[in-house]
Amino acid sequence: MLETMEKQSHNEVVCVLGMHRSGTSVAARLLNILGVYLGPEDHLMSPGIDNPKGFWEHQLLTSLNEEILGLFGGYHLEPPKLPRGWENFPILNDLKLRACRILDEDFGAAPLWGWKDPRNSLTLSFWQQLLPRMRYVICLRNPIDIAYSIERRNGVCFDRSVRLWLKHTSAALLGTAGKNRIIVFYEDFMAGSDKELYRLSKFLGKSELIREPRIHSAVHNFLDKQLQHHQTRIQDLLADCRIGFPEKALFMTLRLYVDLQRANVEIERGQDAAIQEALDILAGQALDAEMRSFESVKTVEQPG
């Protein structure tokens, strides 16, 4: 296992994080178009009715993530509460060996590779032990649209979906604190702007690709605005009483931060680091506030 970890550390690895239905599939495919290897085609999840353009998800790694959650008593739509230091528990040793074998066989020879799975947001510390030098793409989307999409696909109620959005988003931010990451919005990809493609290419160190017609042609053929079934305005999110203040505050802060970057506002490196640290603090506080609120509601609902 140690040999595999050492070998993988010489490769460039991009990990895509974010809540389910937040545009992780779109981000993964755009990264793929820009040269990020996603694994053997027969190991990628097949397209589905809910994702006709493809999930761009490595099935073996996704199954491992689901096994991790299952060992602690949950699954992707009912995540377990992971104890402190869970990634070092001996019950994970076999999974680590399997993970190393998959990484070595499917990605060992790839100079630049990555994988996408919303579950990565929750299991990230497991993978960081095996791949300590990853870069991260954190995908975001209006939590109302995510809730509608998950309710339509999985039958999960609105309130639970919003809590899942906060849990995944906060975990993704806290798990990548101080590391090389980029934050992107699904809405920006679907708007058809070249800015997001440029931001991704620059993040990969491949900004020269933005000038190649084949790249734009592949992106144009992939993105389909008709597949964006929900488009809630930000002001409607803020006015919606079903969304708690922690979710609204975190979403708006992230939205404003990304808008500054997209507008090419010059932010000094020290200032950017301070802003990102503030985002991480806000993510932790938002999650704590939501958990306290949820626990108090459950206490009130319990019969006396």
C-alpha positions, 0 to 999 in steps of 0.5 A: 500500500505504501508503494502505491501511495508513493507512486500516486504522489507523483501524479497530478490528481483532481478530486471533484466534491459537492452535493448530489445534483450540484453539477459534479457530473458537468464539472467532471466532464469539462475537466475531462475535456481539458485533459483530466483522465477519469479512468477506463471507459468500462469502469465509468458509470453508465448514463441514466434517465436523470443524467443522460449526458453521463455521470462521469463517475468511476463506479469502483471508487463510488462503490468504495465510498458507499461501503465506507458510509455503510461501515459506519451505519449510513449511506449517501442520502442518510450519511452517518455521523463519523467519529473523530479520527474515523479514517484511521479505524482498523475496519477500513484497512481492507478498503484502503488496500482495495482502493490502492489497488484500483488507483494503481491499476486504473490511474497509475500511468496517468500524469493527470487524472481525477474522479468525481463522486459527491460522497467524496465530500463526506469521505475525503479524509480517507482518500487524503491519506492515500492521495495527500497532494490532490487539488479540489473542485468544489461544485455548488448550486442553489440548494432549492434547485438541488432539493427539487431535483433530489425529490424528483429523483429519490423522493427525499423531502425538501428539508432533508435535501437542504440539510444534506446540501449544507452537510456536503458543502460544509464538509467539502470546504472544511476538508479542503481548508488551506489546500489548492481548490476552486469553487464553481457554480452549476448555474455558471456552467449552464449559462454558457459563459467561457469564463468558467471554462477558462477558470478551470483550465487556469486551475489545471495549468492548461489555460492555453487550451482555451484557444483551441476550437476543438475544446469549445466544440466538445463543451458546446456539444456536452452542455445542454441547457434543456437538462437544467430543469430548475432555475431558482433566482437568488432573491427567491432563495433568500425569501424562502422561509423553508431555507434556514439562515445558515444555508442562506448565509453560506450560499450567498457568501460563496456566490459573492466570492466566486463572482469576484473571481469571475469578474477578475477582481484583483485579490492579493494572495494574502487577502484571498487566503484570509477570505478562504479561511473566513469561508471555512469558518463560516461553513463550520458555524453554519453546520453547527447552527443547523445541527443545533436547530435540527436537534431542537426541533426533534426534541420538541417533536418527541412526545413528553 
